């Protein structure tokens, strides 16, 4: 994603495009999977961890990113592809226990869940855990 596209994306979400915000949103946009703060810090040597965290909190507040727990105790962030007043892109994620990667399964919708009266759902995190195709092949498992 080029700088102008990053700026347009930030502005479309009501976020002032500072140099750090542009770097962080570009890093998130170029990843194939959700990224942790540590992942971003390793890729953005010129931006410290606290600045990355502040950018992510602004992005969440403006519904540019949503967060998810990766199944291994870390919080990861990814750009929301749907727009609105929710932080969630309601799709399934798959966590590989072997390589620890997360895969977005955007064509797999989160099942509808009936919750008891009086409860109000604000978000849902649907994580499937297992082995990705590459790790399954390495173990000699057939797909």
Secondary structure, 3 states (H helix, E strand, C coil): CCHHHHHHHHHHCCCCCCHHHHHHHHHHHHCCCCECHHHHHHHCCCCCHHHHHHHHHHHHHCCCEEEEECCCCCEEEEECCCCCCCCCCCEEEEEECCCCCEEEEEEEECCCCCCCCCCCCCCCCCEEEECCHHHHHHCCCCC
